[in-house]
Amino acid sequence: MMNNIKKIPILYNRKEECCGCTACYAICSKDAISMVEDEEGFEYPVIDEEKCVRCYQCIKVCPFKTIR
């Protein structure tokens, strides 16, 4: 096991924790985040774990995360 590897960032647990602003998508320099449409037509970020380098810029730019 590679326990020293940082975990993939969690952008949201429930859809209420994401406003769909695409800030995380826009800041990702590795194109690891895609905006995926749900069944109601709203877009939510999905992280490609293969591309993600765990820089956490997506978390830092998130307006919902910076409130806390």
All heavy atoms as TSV, in Angstrom:
chain	resi	resn	atom	element	x	y	z
A	1	MET	N	N	0.838	-1.199	0.000
A	1	MET	CA	C	0.000	0.000	0.000
A	1	MET	C	C	0.874	1.251	0.000
A	1	MET	O	O	1.921	1.278	0.612
A	1	MET	CB	C	-0.889	0.038	1.258
A	1	MET	CG	C	-1.922	-1.060	1.331
A	1	MET	SD	S	-3.246	-0.891	0.120
A	1	MET	CE	C	-4.246	0.354	0.888
A	2	MET	N	N	0.375	2.276	-0.682
A	2	MET	CA	C	1.097	3.541	-0.708
A	2	MET	C	C	0.393	4.535	0.217
A	2	MET	O	O	-0.366	5.382	-0.217
A	2	MET	CB	C	1.154	4.083	-2.135
A	2	MET	CG	C	1.981	3.218	-3.060
A	2	MET	SD	S	2.263	3.989	-4.654
A	2	MET	CE	C	0.773	3.538	-5.523
A	3	ASN	N	N	0.645	4.418	1.509
A	3	ASN	CA	C	-0.033	5.258	2.489
A	3	ASN	C	C	0.511	6.678	2.537
A	3	ASN	O	O	-0.122	7.556	3.083
A	3	ASN	CB	C	0.052	4.628	3.883
A	3	ASN	CG	C	-0.774	3.370	3.974
A	3	ASN	OD1	O	-1.728	3.210	3.230
A	3	ASN	ND2	N	-0.403	2.483	4.870
A	4	ASN	N	N	1.712	6.888	1.983
A	4	ASN	CA	C	2.292	8.223	2.000
A	4	ASN	C	C	1.747	9.107	0.882
A	4	ASN	O	O	2.029	10.287	0.832
A	4	ASN	CB	C	3.817	8.147	1.918
A	4	ASN	CG	C	4.289	7.436	0.647
A	4	ASN	OD1	O	3.530	6.723	0.003
A	4	ASN	ND2	N	5.546	7.628	0.301
A	5	ILE	N	N	0.945	8.551	-0.004
A	5	ILE	CA	C	0.338	9.324	-1.091
A	5	ILE	C	C	-0.865	10.095	-0.540
A	5	ILE	O	O	-1.683	9.536	0.177
A	5	ILE	CB	C	-0.133	8.385	-2.239
A	5	ILE	CG1	C	1.019	7.530	-2.756
A	5	ILE	CG2	C	-0.804	9.171	-3.340
A	5	ILE	CD1	C	1.919	8.177	-3.746
A	6	LYS	N	N	-0.930	11.381	-0.904
A	6	LYS	CA	C	-2.078	12.193	-0.475
A	6	LYS	C	C	-3.358	11.661	-1.091
A	6	LYS	O	O	-3.361	11.154	-2.195
A	6	LYS	CB	C	-1.905	13.639	-0.941
A	6	LYS	CG	C	-0.921	14.443	-0.161
A	6	LYS	CD	C	-1.107	15.900	-0.559
A	6	LYS	CE	C	0.075	16.756	-0.294
A	6	LYS	NZ	N	-0.124	18.099	-0.848
A	7	LYS	N	N	-4.434	11.831	-0.356
A	7	LYS	CA	C	-5.748	11.397	-0.840
A	7	LYS	C	C	-6.257	12.321	-1.946
A	7	LYS	O	O	-5.893	13.480	-1.999
A	7	LYS	CB	C	-6.753	11.405	0.310
A	7	LYS	CG	C	-6.503	10.341	1.360
A	7	LYS	CD	C	-7.687	10.287	2.305
A	7	LYS	CE	C	-7.561	9.319	3.443
A	7	LYS	NZ	N	-6.632	8.239	3.370
A	8	ILE	N	N	-7.112	11.769	-2.790
A	8	ILE	CA	C	-7.789	12.561	-3.813
A	8	ILE	C	C	-8.664	13.585	-3.083
A	8	ILE	O	O	-9.349	13.225	-2.126
A	8	ILE	CB	C	-8.680	11.641	-4.701
A	8	ILE	CG1	C	-7.813	10.707	-5.551
A	8	ILE	CG2	C	-9.635	12.447	-5.577
A	8	ILE	CD1	C	-7.121	11.350	-6.711
A	9	PRO	N	N	-8.642	14.842	-3.517
A	9	PRO	CA	C	-9.497	15.827	-2.851
A	9	PRO	C	C	-10.981	15.481	-2.995
A	9	PRO	O	O	-11.393	14.934	-4.016
A	9	PRO	CB	C	-9.195	17.138	-3.577
A	9	PRO	CG	C	-8.219	16.833	-4.639
A	9	PRO	CD	C	-7.851	15.397	-4.585
A	10	ILE	N	N	-11.738	15.785	-1.974
A	10	ILE	CA	C	-13.193	15.574	-2.029
A	10	ILE	C	C	-13.821	16.948	-2.230
A	10	ILE	O	O	-13.770	17.798	-1.339
A	10	ILE	CB	C	-13.711	14.897	-0.743
A	10	ILE	CG1	C	-13.099	13.497	-0.622
A	10	ILE	CG2	C	-15.246	14.840	-0.750
A	10	ILE	CD1	C	-13.378	12.804	0.688
A	11	LEU	N	N	-14.362	17.159	-3.416
A	11	LEU	CA	C	-14.932	18.469	-3.736
A	11	LEU	C	C	-16.270	18.683	-3.042
A	11	LEU	O	O	-16.589	19.787	-2.641
A	11	LEU	CB	C	-15.074	18.616	-5.252
A	11	LEU	CG	C	-13.740	18.570	-6.012
A	11	LEU	CD1	C	-13.980	18.586	-7.505
A	11	LEU	CD2	C	-12.858	19.749	-5.607
A	12	TYR	N	N	-17.039	17.627	-2.922
A	12	TYR	CA	C	-18.317	17.713	-2.208
A	12	TYR	C	C	-18.785	16.308	-1.878
A	12	TYR	O	O	-18.408	15.352	-2.542
A	12	TYR	CB	C	-19.382	18.445	-3.042
A	12	TYR	CG	C	-19.726	17.743	-4.338
A	12	TYR	CD1	C	-20.798	16.863	-4.413
A	12	TYR	CD2	C	-18.961	17.930	-5.478
A	12	TYR	CE1	C	-21.098	16.196	-5.591
A	12	TYR	CE2	C	-19.255	17.268	-6.668
A	12	TYR	CZ	C	-20.325	16.407	-6.710
A	12	TYR	OH	O	-20.610	15.736	-7.877
A	13	ASN	N	N	-19.569	16.200	-0.820
A	13	ASN	CA	C	-20.178	14.924	-0.454
A	13	ASN	C	C	-21.624	14.874	-0.931
A	13	ASN	O	O	-22.097	13.861	-1.391
A	13	ASN	CB	C	-20.112	14.711	1.057
A	13	ASN	CG	C	-18.688	14.471	1.522
A	13	ASN	OD1	O	-18.013	13.603	1.006
A	13	ASN	ND2	N	-18.234	15.258	2.468
A	14	ARG	N	N	-22.315	16.007	-0.789
A	14	ARG	CA	C	-23.701	16.118	-1.265
A	14	ARG	C	C	-23.757	17.246	-2.280
A	14	ARG	O	O	-23.003	18.204	-2.185
A	14	ARG	CB	C	-24.636	16.448	-0.081
A	14	ARG	CG	C	-24.633	15.388	1.010
A	14	ARG	CD	C	-25.678	15.671	2.114
A	14	ARG	NE	N	-26.120	17.054	2.203
A	14	ARG	CZ	C	-25.564	17.992	2.984
A	14	ARG	NH1	N	-24.536	17.709	3.754
A	14	ARG	NH2	N	-26.054	19.224	3.007
A	15	LYS	N	N	-24.682	17.161	-3.217
A	15	LYS	CA	C	-24.779	18.175	-4.267
A	15	LYS	C	C	-25.036	19.571	-3.704
A	15	LYS	O	O	-24.656	20.560	-4.315
A	15	LYS	CB	C	-25.864	17.796	-5.280
A	15	LYS	CG	C	-25.443	16.623	-6.140
A	15	LYS	CD	C	-26.497	16.272	-7.156
A	15	LYS	CE	C	-25.995	15.129	-8.035
A	15	LYS	NZ	N	-27.008	14.740	-9.025
A	16	GLU	N	N	-25.645	19.651	-2.526
A	16	GLU	CA	C	-25.891	20.952	-1.886
A	16	GLU	C	C	-24.579	21.659	-1.530
A	16	GLU	O	O	-24.573	22.852	-1.286
A	16	GLU	CB	C	-26.728	20.783	-0.611
A	16	GLU	CG	C	-28.144	20.280	-0.847
A	16	GLU	CD	C	-28.224	18.765	-1.070
A	16	GLU	OE1	O	-27.316	18.040	-0.648
A	16	GLU	OE2	O	-29.213	18.320	-1.681
A	17	GLU	N	N	-23.490	20.902	-1.488
A	17	GLU	CA	C	-22.183	21.466	-1.136
A	17	GLU	C	C	-21.424	21.953	-2.364
A	17	GLU	O	O	-20.252	22.304	-2.277
A	17	GLU	CB	C	-21.338	20.413	-0.415
A	17	GLU	CG	C	-21.945	19.950	0.890
A	17	GLU	CD	C	-21.201	18.755	1.480
A	17	GLU	OE1	O	-20.192	18.316	0.915
A	17	GLU	OE2	O	-21.648	18.267	2.529
A	18	CYS	N	N	-22.084	21.976	-3.513
A	18	CYS	CA	C	-21.449	22.411	-4.754
A	18	CYS	C	C	-22.402	23.336	-5.485
A	18	CYS	O	O	-23.574	23.007	-5.672
A	18	CYS	CB	C	-21.121	21.202	-5.634
A	18	CYS	SG	S	-20.426	21.646	-7.246
A	19	CYS	N	N	-21.908	24.515	-5.893
A	19	CYS	CA	C	-22.772	25.467	-6.595
A	19	CYS	C	C	-22.589	25.381	-8.114
A	19	CYS	O	O	-23.244	26.090	-8.859
A	19	CYS	CB	C	-22.529	26.883	-6.100
A	19	CYS	SG	S	-20.864	27.507	-6.397
A	20	GLY	N	N	-21.669	24.515	-8.562
A	20	GLY	CA	C	-21.462	24.355	-9.994
A	20	GLY	C	C	-20.777	25.537	-10.654
A	20	GLY	O	O	-20.930	25.767	-11.852
A	21	CYS	N	N	-19.988	26.287	-9.884
A	21	CYS	CA	C	-19.369	27.516	-10.405
A	21	CYS	C	C	-18.205	27.258	-11.370
A	21	CYS	O	O	-17.766	28.156	-12.057
A	21	CYS	CB	C	-18.895	28.390	-9.255
A	21	CYS	SG	S	-17.476	27.728	-8.340
A	22	THR	N	N	-17.702	26.044	-11.418
A	22	THR	CA	C	-16.580	25.585	-12.259
A	22	THR	C	C	-15.218	26.177	-11.867
A	22	THR	O	O	-14.267	26.065	-12.628
A	22	THR	CB	C	-16.815	25.802	-13.784
A	22	THR	OG1	O	-16.701	27.196	-14.101
A	22	THR	CG2	C	-18.159	25.256	-14.230
A	23	ALA	N	N	-15.103	26.776	-10.701
A	23	ALA	CA	C	-13.815	27.321	-10.268
A	23	ALA	C	C	-12.760	26.218	-10.165
A	23	ALA	O	O	-11.624	26.394	-10.617
A	23	ALA	CB	C	-13.947	28.044	-8.935
A	24	CYS	N	N	-13.145	25.068	-9.621
A	24	CYS	CA	C	-12.204	23.944	-9.475
A	24	CYS	C	C	-11.770	23.432	-10.849
A	24	CYS	O	O	-10.598	23.153	-11.092
A	24	CYS	CB	C	-12.815	22.833	-8.642
A	24	CYS	SG	S	-14.384	22.188	-9.260
A	25	TYR	N	N	-12.729	23.337	-11.735
A	25	TYR	CA	C	-12.460	22.897	-13.110
A	25	TYR	C	C	-11.496	23.862	-13.795
A	25	TYR	O	O	-10.543	23.446	-14.441
A	25	TYR	CB	C	-13.799	22.836	-13.856
A	25	TYR	CG	C	-13.688	22.698	-15.346
A	25	TYR	CD1	C	-13.432	21.462	-15.925
A	25	TYR	CD2	C	-13.865	23.794	-16.175
A	25	TYR	CE1	C	-13.340	21.332	-17.310
A	25	TYR	CE2	C	-13.782	23.675	-17.547
A	25	TYR	CZ	C	-13.512	22.438	-18.114
A	25	TYR	OH	O	-13.422	22.314	-19.473
A	26	ALA	N	N	-11.743	25.162	-13.618
A	26	ALA	CA	C	-10.930	26.189	-14.284
A	26	ALA	C	C	-9.501	26.237	-13.749
A	26	ALA	O	O	-8.564	26.491	-14.509
A	26	ALA	CB	C	-11.588	27.550	-14.121
A	27	ILE	N	N	-9.309	25.983	-12.456
A	27	ILE	CA	C	-7.976	26.124	-11.868
A	27	ILE	C	C	-7.099	24.886	-12.065
A	27	ILE	O	O	-5.890	24.969	-11.947
A	27	ILE	CB	C	-8.055	26.491	-10.373
A	27	ILE	CG1	C	-6.781	27.204	-9.942
A	27	ILE	CG2	C	-8.325	25.263	-9.511
A	27	ILE	CD1	C	-6.880	27.935	-8.637
A	28	CYS	N	N	-7.692	23.753	-12.397
A	28	CYS	CA	C	-6.922	22.505	-12.490
A	28	CYS	C	C	-5.982	22.526	-13.698
A	28	CYS	O	O	-6.424	22.502	-14.841
A	28	CYS	CB	C	-7.861	21.308	-12.578
A	28	CYS	SG	S	-6.941	19.747	-12.559
A	29	SER	N	N	-4.687	22.560	-13.414
A	29	SER	CA	C	-3.685	22.641	-14.485
A	29	SER	C	C	-3.457	21.298	-15.178
A	29	SER	O	O	-2.816	21.239	-16.216
A	29	SER	CB	C	-2.362	23.164	-13.928
A	29	SER	OG	O	-1.860	22.251	-12.962
A	30	LYS	N	N	-3.989	20.223	-14.610
A	30	LYS	CA	C	-3.784	18.881	-15.170
A	30	LYS	C	C	-5.005	18.361	-15.934
A	30	LYS	O	O	-5.021	17.214	-16.356
A	30	LYS	CB	C	-3.434	17.885	-14.052
A	30	LYS	CG	C	-2.187	18.238	-13.280
A	30	LYS	CD	C	-0.969	18.242	-14.171
A	30	LYS	CE	C	0.272	18.628	-13.391
A	30	LYS	NZ	N	1.423	18.802	-14.270
A	31	ASP	N	N	-6.028	19.201	-16.085
A	31	ASP	CA	C	-7.290	18.778	-16.729
A	31	ASP	C	C	-7.846	17.513	-16.077
A	31	ASP	O	O	-8.380	16.645	-16.760
A	31	ASP	CB	C	-7.100	18.543	-18.236
A	31	ASP	CG	C	-6.861	19.837	-18.994
A	31	ASP	OD1	O	-7.436	20.875	-18.591
A	31	ASP	OD2	O	-6.112	19.819	-19.978
A	32	ALA	N	N	-7.712	17.440	-14.751
A	32	ALA	CA	C	-8.169	16.252	-14.027
A	32	ALA	C	C	-9.632	16.365	-13.605
A	32	ALA	O	O	-10.203	15.399	-13.133
A	32	ALA	CB	C	-7.293	16.029	-12.790
A	33	ILE	N	N	-10.227	17.552	-13.780
A	33	ILE	CA	C	-11.618	17.747	-13.360
A	33	ILE	C	C	-12.492	17.978	-14.580
A	33	ILE	O	O	-12.198	18.803	-15.434
A	33	ILE	CB	C	-11.735	18.933	-12.383
A	33	ILE	CG1	C	-10.897	18.652	-11.126
A	33	ILE	CG2	C	-13.209	19.187	-12.009
A	33	ILE	CD1	C	-10.861	19.780	-10.124
A	34	SER	N	N	-13.575	17.208	-14.639
A	34	SER	CA	C	-14.573	17.369	-15.699
A	34	SER	C	C	-15.869	17.801	-15.045
A	34	SER	O	O	-16.176	17.398	-13.920
A	34	SER	CB	C	-14.837	16.041	-16.410
A	34	SER	OG	O	-13.643	15.435	-16.799
A	35	MET	N	N	-16.639	18.607	-15.760
A	35	MET	CA	C	-17.966	18.976	-15.280
A	35	MET	C	C	-18.938	18.015	-15.946
A	35	MET	O	O	-19.023	17.956	-17.171
A	35	MET	CB	C	-18.299	20.428	-15.632
A	35	MET	CG	C	-17.392	21.446	-14.937
A	35	MET	SD	S	-17.370	21.369	-13.126
A	35	MET	CE	C	-19.038	21.926	-12.739
A	36	VAL	N	N	-19.625	17.217	-15.128
A	36	VAL	CA	C	-20.513	16.174	-15.636
A	36	VAL	C	C	-21.961	16.520	-15.282
A	36	VAL	O	O	-22.261	16.841	-14.136
A	36	VAL	CB	C	-20.118	14.801	-15.048
A	36	VAL	CG1	C	-21.064	13.711	-15.513
A	36	VAL	CG2	C	-18.683	14.459	-15.430
A	37	GLU	N	N	-22.814	16.439	-16.287
A	37	GLU	CA	C	-24.232	16.788	-16.109
A	37	GLU	C	C	-24.972	15.660	-15.394
A	37	GLU	O	O	-24.805	14.493	-15.724
A	37	GLU	CB	C	-24.836	17.026	-17.492
A	37	GLU	CG	C	-26.095	17.834	-17.493
A	37	GLU	CD	C	-26.557	18.167	-18.898
A	37	GLU	OE1	O	-25.946	19.042	-19.552
A	37	GLU	OE2	O	-27.535	17.539	-19.341
A	38	ASP	N	N	-25.793	16.052	-14.415
A	38	ASP	CA	C	-26.614	15.041	-13.738
A	38	ASP	C	C	-27.954	14.901	-14.463
A	38	ASP	O	O	-28.185	15.519	-15.503
A	38	ASP	CB	C	-26.784	15.381	-12.252
A	38	ASP	CG	C	-27.709	16.563	-11.979
A	38	ASP	OD1	O	-28.225	17.177	-12.939
A	38	ASP	OD2	O	-27.916	16.884	-10.797
A	39	GLU	N	N	-28.827	14.105	-13.883
A	39	GLU	CA	C	-30.111	13.812	-14.532
A	39	GLU	C	C	-31.017	15.046	-14.639
A	39	GLU	O	O	-31.923	15.077	-15.459
A	39	GLU	CB	C	-30.835	12.672	-13.798
A	39	GLU	CG	C	-31.158	12.916	-12.326
A	39	GLU	CD	C	-29.965	12.756	-11.382
A	39	GLU	OE1	O	-28.920	12.210	-11.819
A	39	GLU	OE2	O	-30.063	13.204	-10.230
A	40	GLU	N	N	-30.743	16.080	-13.840
A	40	GLU	CA	C	-31.553	17.300	-13.889
A	40	GLU	C	C	-30.917	18.383	-14.756
A	40	GLU	O	O	-31.454	19.476	-14.871
A	40	GLU	CB	C	-31.783	17.829	-12.470
A	40	GLU	CG	C	-32.621	16.876	-11.626
A	40	GLU	CD	C	-32.667	17.289	-10.160
A	40	GLU	OE1	O	-31.813	18.084	-9.714
A	40	GLU	OE2	O	-33.558	16.795	-9.454
A	41	GLY	N	N	-29.761	18.098	-15.332
A	41	GLY	CA	C	-29.106	19.057	-16.212
A	41	GLY	C	C	-28.112	19.984	-15.530
A	41	GLY	O	O	-27.554	20.865	-16.161
A	42	PHE	N	N	-27.858	19.765	-14.229
A	42	PHE	CA	C	-26.869	20.566	-13.516
A	42	PHE	C	C	-25.516	19.885	-13.636
A	42	PHE	O	O	-25.428	18.667	-13.645
A	42	PHE	CB	C	-27.253	20.720	-12.036
A	42	PHE	CG	C	-28.517	21.482	-11.830
A	42	PHE	CD1	C	-29.699	20.810	-11.536
A	42	PHE	CD2	C	-28.552	22.861	-11.940
A	42	PHE	CE1	C	-30.884	21.504	-11.355
A	42	PHE	CE2	C	-29.736	23.566	-11.762
A	42	PHE	CZ	C	-30.905	22.884	-11.470
A	43	GLU	N	N	-24.456	20.700	-13.712
A	43	GLU	CA	C	-23.111	20.133	-13.860
A	43	GLU	C	C	-22.373	20.126	-12.524
A	43	GLU	O	O	-22.411	21.107	-11.788
A	43	GLU	CB	C	-22.315	20.930	-14.892
A	43	GLU	CG	C	-22.861	20.749	-16.288
A	43	GLU	CD	C	-21.932	21.317	-17.343
A	43	GLU	OE1	O	-21.115	22.192	-17.031
A	43	GLU	OE2	O	-22.035	20.863	-18.504
A	44	TYR	N	N	-21.715	19.006	-12.263
A	44	TYR	CA	C	-20.931	18.841	-11.051
A	44	TYR	C	C	-19.538	18.347	-11.409
A	44	TYR	O	O	-19.374	17.583	-12.357
A	44	TYR	CB	C	-21.607	17.836	-10.100
A	44	TYR	CG	C	-22.908	18.353	-9.549
A	44	TYR	CD1	C	-24.115	18.057	-10.169
A	44	TYR	CD2	C	-22.924	19.159	-8.421
A	44	TYR	CE1	C	-25.318	18.548	-9.669
A	44	TYR	CE2	C	-24.127	19.660	-7.919
A	44	TYR	CZ	C	-25.305	19.353	-8.546
A	44	TYR	OH	O	-26.484	19.845	-8.055
A	45	PRO	N	N	-18.515	18.752	-10.640
A	45	PRO	CA	C	-17.142	18.330	-10.933
A	45	PRO	C	C	-16.884	16.875	-10.567
A	45	PRO	O	O	-17.353	16.386	-9.541
A	45	PRO	CB	C	-16.301	19.265	-10.062
A	45	PRO	CG	C	-17.201	19.666	-8.939
A	45	PRO	CD	C	-18.591	19.667	-9.506
A	46	VAL	N	N	-16.144	16.201	-11.437
A	46	VAL	CA	C	-15.709	14.827	-11.199
A	46	VAL	C	C	-14.203	14.798	-11.429
A	46	VAL	O	O	-13.713	15.307	-12.439
A	46	VAL	CB	C	-16.422	13.847	-12.157
A	46	VAL	CG1	C	-15.885	12.436	-11.981
A	46	VAL	CG2	C	-17.928	13.875	-11.925
A	47	ILE	N	N	-13.469	14.213	-10.484
A	47	ILE	CA	C	-12.008	14.162	-10.572
A	47	ILE	C	C	-11.551	12.857	-11.206
A	47	ILE	O	O	-11.971	11.777	-10.797
A	47	ILE	CB	C	-11.369	14.306	-9.170
A	47	ILE	CG1	C	-11.716	15.677	-8.579
A	47	ILE	CG2	C	-9.860	14.114	-9.234
A	47	ILE	CD1	C	-11.240	15.878	-7.155
A	48	ASP	N	N	-10.665	12.972	-12.189
A	48	ASP	CA	C	-10.012	11.813	-12.805
A	48	ASP	C	C	-8.793	11.487	-11.944
A	48	ASP	O	O	-7.807	12.221	-11.931
A	48	ASP	CB	C	-9.583	12.151	-14.237
A	48	ASP	CG	C	-8.894	10.999	-14.944
A	48	ASP	OD1	O	-8.337	10.096	-14.262
A	48	ASP	OD2	O	-8.885	10.998	-16.177
A	49	GLU	N	N	-8.887	10.393	-11.188
A	49	GLU	CA	C	-7.835	10.044	-10.234
A	49	GLU	C	C	-6.496	9.759	-10.907
A	49	GLU	O	O	-5.451	9.906	-10.296
A	49	GLU	CB	C	-8.268	8.848	-9.377
A	49	GLU	CG	C	-9.473	9.180	-8.517
A	49	GLU	CD	C	-9.819	8.092	-7.515
A	49	GLU	OE1	O	-8.984	7.183	-7.289
A	49	GLU	OE2	O	-10.928	8.163	-6.954
A	50	GLU	N	N	-6.527	9.362	-12.179
A	50	GLU	CA	C	-5.285	9.097	-12.914
A	50	GLU	C	C	-4.522	10.393	-13.205
A	50	GLU	O	O	-3.301	10.407	-13.221
A	50	GLU	CB	C	-5.587	8.388	-14.237
A	50	GLU	CG	C	-6.207	7.015	-14.089
A	50	GLU	CD	C	-5.260	5.999	-13.457
A	50	GLU	OE1	O	-4.112	5.896	-13.936
A	50	GLU	OE2	O	-5.655	5.331	-12.496
A	51	LYS	N	N	-5.254	11.471	-13.455
A	51	LYS	CA	C	-4.631	12.753	-13.808
A	51	LYS	C	C	-4.341	13.630	-12.600
A	51	LYS	O	O	-3.475	14.495	-12.647
A	51	LYS	CB	C	-5.543	13.536	-14.762
A	51	LYS	CG	C	-5.707	12.907	-16.124
A	51	LYS	CD	C	-6.626	13.781	-16.973
A	51	LYS	CE	C	-6.878	13.185	-18.337
A	51	LYS	NZ	N	-7.854	14.024	-19.095
A	52	CYS	N	N	-5.084	13.422	-11.509
A	52	CYS	CA	C	-4.976	14.286	-10.328
A	52	CYS	C	C	-3.601	14.145	-9.672
A	52	CYS	O	O	-3.162	13.035	-9.376
A	52	CYS	CB	C	-6.078	13.939	-9.329
A	52	CYS	SG	S	-6.042	14.923	-7.820
A	53	VAL	N	N	-2.923	15.289	-9.439
A	53	VAL	CA	C	-1.614	15.278	-8.772
A	53	VAL	C	C	-1.728	15.691	-7.295
A	53	VAL	O	O	-0.729	15.890	-6.623
A	53	VAL	CB	C	-0.585	16.179	-9.500
A	53	VAL	CG1	C	-0.277	15.616	-10.881
A	53	VAL	CG2	C	-1.060	17.615	-9.576
A	54	ARG	N	N	-2.977	15.830	-6.814
A	54	ARG	CA	C	-3.260	16.129	-5.405
A	54	ARG	C	C	-2.614	17.432	-4.940
A	54	ARG	O	O	-2.039	17.516	-3.864
A	54	ARG	CB	C	-2.823	14.970	-4.505
A	54	ARG	CG	C	-3.691	13.726	-4.714
A	54	ARG	CD	C	-2.805	12.494	-4.840
A	54	ARG	NE	N	-3.557	11.259	-4.910
A	54	ARG	CZ	C	-3.809	10.625	-6.042
A	54	ARG	NH1	N	-3.431	11.127	-7.197
A	54	ARG	NH2	N	-4.456	9.498	-6.037
A	55	CYS	N	N	-2.742	18.467	-5.773
A	55	CYS	CA	C	-2.205	19.783	-5.412
A	55	CYS	C	C	-3.196	20.571	-4.560
A	55	CYS	O	O	-2.831	21.555	-3.923
A	55	CYS	CB	C	-1.856	20.585	-6.669
A	55	CYS	SG	S	-3.287	21.049	-7.674
A	56	TYR	N	N	-4.453	20.136	-4.561
A	56	TYR	CA	C	-5.517	20.723	-3.744
A	56	TYR	C	C	-5.866	22.165	-4.115
A	56	TYR	O	O	-6.503	22.867	-3.342
A	56	TYR	CB	C	-5.209	20.613	-2.246
A	56	TYR	CG	C	-5.260	19.185	-1.752
A	56	TYR	CD1	C	-4.159	18.357	-1.860
A	56	TYR	CD2	C	-6.419	18.667	-1.197
A	56	TYR	CE1	C	-4.210	17.038	-1.432
A	56	TYR	CE2	C	-6.477	17.345	-0.757
A	56	TYR	CZ	C	-5.368	16.543	-0.884
A	56	TYR	OH	O	-5.415	15.252	-0.456
A	57	GLN	N	N	-5.458	22.611	-5.299
A	57	GLN	CA	C	-5.847	23.950	-5.744
A	57	GLN	C	C	-7.366	24.036	-5.890
A	57	GLN	O	O	-7.956	25.071	-5.626
A	57	GLN	CB	C	-5.158	24.308	-7.074
A	57	GLN	CG	C	-3.669	24.551	-6.943
A	57	GLN	CD	C	-3.344	25.660	-5.962
A	57	GLN	OE1	O	-3.908	26.746	-6.017
A	57	GLN	NE2	N	-2.430	25.377	-5.037
A	58	CYS	N	N	-7.991	22.933	-6.286
A	58	CYS	CA	C	-9.448	22.904	-6.450
A	58	CYS	C	C	-10.156	23.177	-5.131
A	58	CYS	O	O	-11.166	23.878	-5.087
A	58	CYS	CB	C	-9.898	21.567	-7.037
A	58	CYS	SG	S	-9.327	20.115	-6.126
A	59	ILE	N	N	-9.611	22.646	-4.051
A	59	ILE	CA	C	-10.185	22.856	-2.724
A	59	ILE	C	C	-9.975	24.307	-2.293
A	59	ILE	O	O	-10.870	24.953	-1.760
A	59	ILE	CB	C	-9.545	21.902	-1.682
A	59	ILE	CG1	C	-9.809	20.437	-2.054
A	59	ILE	CG2	C	-10.013	22.220	-0.267
A	59	ILE	CD1	C	-11.254	19.999	-1.990
A	60	LYS	N	N	-8.773	24.842	-2.573
A	60	LYS	CA	C	-8.436	26.206	-2.154
A	60	LYS	C	C	-9.294	27.253	-2.865
A	60	LYS	O	O	-9.587	28.296	-2.297
A	60	LYS	CB	C	-6.953	26.488	-2.406
A	60	LYS	CG	C	-6.048	25.686	-1.498
A	60	LYS	CD	C	-4.589	25.916	-1.830
A	60	LYS	CE	C	-3.709	24.996	-1.001
A	60	LYS	NZ	N	-2.422	24.750	-1.623
A	61	VAL	N	N	-9.683	26.986	-4.103
A	61	VAL	CA	C	-10.446	27.958	-4.882
A	61	VAL	C	C	-11.956	27.833	-4.665
A	61	VAL	O	O	-12.707	28.738	-5.006
A	61	VAL	CB	C	-10.093	27.838	-6.386
A	61	VAL	CG1	C	-10.761	26.636	-7.026
A	61	VAL	CG2	C	-10.446	29.105	-7.139
A	62	CYS	N	N	-12.403	26.756	-4.054
A	62	CYS	CA	C	-13.839	26.491	-3.894
A	62	CYS	C	C	-14.503	27.502	-2.963
A	62	CYS	O	O	-14.102	27.621	-1.806
A	62	CYS	CB	C	-14.043	25.080	-3.351
A	62	CYS	SG	S	-15.780	24.686	-3.041
A	63	PRO	N	N	-15.527	28.232	-3.443
A	63	PRO	CA	C	-16.191	29.212	-2.573
A	63	PRO	C	C	-16.901	28.562	-1.381
A	63	PRO	O	O	-16.975	29.164	-0.315
A	63	PRO	CB	C	-17.213	29.898	-3.496
A	63	PRO	CG	C	-17.346	29.027	-4.686
A	63	PRO	CD	C	-16.090	28.214	-4.784
A	64	PHE	N	N	-17.353	27.330	-1.531
A	64	PHE	CA	C	-18.003	26.638	-0.416
A	64	PHE	C	C	-16.990	26.229	0.642
A	64	PHE	O	O	-17.273	26.256	1.826
A	64	PHE	CB	C	-18.751	25.401	-0.921
A	64	PHE	CG	C	-20.140	25.692	-1.410
A	64	PHE	CD1	C	-20.353	26.607	-2.418
A	64	PHE	CD2	C	-21.231	25.033	-0.870
A	64	PHE	CE1	C	-21.632	26.889	-2.875
A	64	PHE	CE2	C	-22.524	25.318	-1.319
A	64	PHE	CZ	C	-22.719	26.245	-2.329
A	65	LYS	N	N	-15.798	25.847	0.209
A	65	LYS	CA	C	-14.759	25.415	1.168
A	65	LYS	C	C	-14.139	26.604	1.881
A	65	LYS	O	O	-13.721	26.483	3.014
A	65	LYS	CB	C	-13.663	24.632	0.445
A	65	LYS	CG	C	-14.181	23.407	-0.292
A	65	LYS	CD	C	-14.096	22.165	0.550
A	65	LYS	CE	C	-14.359	20.921	-0.239
A	65	LYS	NZ	N	-15.711	20.414	-0.103
A	66	THR	N	N	-14.054	27.754	1.237
A	66	THR	CA	C	-13.412	28.910	1.860
A	66	THR	C	C	-14.292	29.579	2.899
A	66	THR	O	O	-13.813	30.333	3.725
A	66	THR	CB	C	-12.976	29.958	0.810
A	66	THR	OG1	O	-14.113	30.316	0.032
A	66	THR	CG2	C	-11.894	29.416	-0.103
A	67	ILE	N	N	-15.587	29.275	2.895
A	67	ILE	CA	C	-16.513	29.817	3.885
A	67	ILE	C	C	-16.148	29.317	5.286
A	67	ILE	O	O	-16.183	30.057	6.246
A	67	ILE	CB	C	-17.984	29.450	3.547
A	67	ILE	CG1	C	-18.412	30.162	2.273
A	67	ILE	CG2	C	-18.925	29.795	4.694
A	67	ILE	CD1	C	-19.730	29.656	1.694
A	68	ARG	N	N	-15.737	28.072	5.368
A	68	ARG	CA	C	-15.442	27.441	6.671
A	68	ARG	C	C	-14.200	28.027	7.327
A	68	ARG	O	O	-13.250	28.358	6.722
A	68	ARG	CB	C	-15.266	25.933	6.493
A	68	ARG	CG	C	-16.556	25.316	6.057
A	68	ARG	CD	C	-16.474	23.795	6.050
A	68	ARG	NE	N	-17.641	23.313	5.364
A	68	ARG	CZ	C	-17.614	22.530	4.301
A	68	ARG	NH1	N	-16.489	22.089	3.815
A	68	ARG	NH2	N	-18.728	22.137	3.727
